[in-house]
Amino acid sequence: MALVGSKLRYLLVIYAAFSAIQYGLRYKSYDVSPKQFKTVAGKAAASPTSKQALSTLLVGMRSHYEPILPRSVEWHAIQLGSLSIRIFPIYTAFTEYAAAFSAPFATSGRAGLHWANSTCTVLSGQVGRISDDTQGDAKETFTQGNNFRHGQFESYVYQLEKDTLVACYGRGFLPLSSTAHITAGISAGEPLSVVRFYLAQAGNYYTQIAQSVQRVFQHYKARASGEL
Ligand SMILES: *[C@@H]1O[C@H](CO)[C@@H](O)[C@H](O)[C@H]1NC(C)=O
């Protein structure tokens, strides 16, 4: 009886945490507009080479979101489920991200289950996928300029062709995705590349926090001097 009671309490705590996060995600404000990201990514997809596509994406994002973006962005190794790909993290926060993913060689595997809705644009190459939830073999294929959505808690097997570059923006509870990323990285024998990635992101969080503190400060300064 005591055991059942404590298990129930455990479940209730998990449920309460889930609901609280869900509520928070619905009502919080986000920094990046999905529509604007799609427009920028669409422009990038029209570039003749993937190198130009990436720089168009970065320049486009900077033109809208300069203050919150890291000063320099580099490629990082990332293991997503069984996909060995590279990530170019343009913007990473606890509840939203904008990034490019690249597969220099053909690779396939599950990208994992995430508590986040992501919308992606293929900048070059080709993405094929099949949902784990649908019965039968409804394969989808996306080529340059196509968009696809990976909704929260959805699971797909992906196939990325050689030299595929994809731009994604997503919102959700990203610390959970980090758990998947970290365990996949470690099990692939790559703990150091995981550490390198999070050290870089920690630097970005610091910039973002400093930026919001600055904004609040400017706001009160302006108010104190009667400009507001
Ligand atoms: C993801 O999309 C679904 C359906 O549009 C929505 O109900 C849910 O709140 C979204 N989740 C997040 C984390 O934004």
The ligand as a MOL file (V3000), in Angstrom:
LIG
                    3D

  0  0  0     0  0            999 V3000
M  V30 BEGIN CTAB
M  V30 COUNTS 14 14 0 0 0
M  V30 BEGIN ATOM
M  V30 1 C 3.5450 21.7430 -31.0970 0
M  V30 2 O 2.4780 21.7950 -32.0040 0
M  V30 3 C 1.2460 21.3040 -31.4770 0
M  V30 4 C 0.2260 21.2680 -32.5990 0
M  V30 5 O 0.2430 22.4270 -33.3460 0
M  V30 6 C 0.8290 22.1880 -30.3030 0
M  V30 7 O -0.3630 21.7240 -29.7410 0
M  V30 8 C 1.9210 22.1640 -29.2420 0
M  V30 9 O 1.6090 23.0230 -28.1860 0
M  V30 10 C 3.2610 22.5590 -29.8690 0
M  V30 11 N 4.3160 22.3460 -28.8830 0
M  V30 12 C 5.2050 23.2570 -28.5500 0
M  V30 13 C 6.2220 22.8140 -27.5820 0
M  V30 14 O 5.1920 24.3960 -29.0000 0
M  V30 END ATOM
M  V30 BEGIN BOND
M  V30 1 1 1 2
M  V30 2 1 1 10
M  V30 3 1 2 3
M  V30 4 1 3 4
M  V30 5 1 3 6
M  V30 6 1 4 5
M  V30 7 1 6 7
M  V30 8 1 6 8
M  V30 9 1 8 9
M  V30 10 1 8 10
M  V30 11 1 10 11
M  V30 12 1 11 12
M  V30 13 1 12 13
M  V30 14 2 12 14
M  V30 END BOND
M  V30 END CTAB
M  END
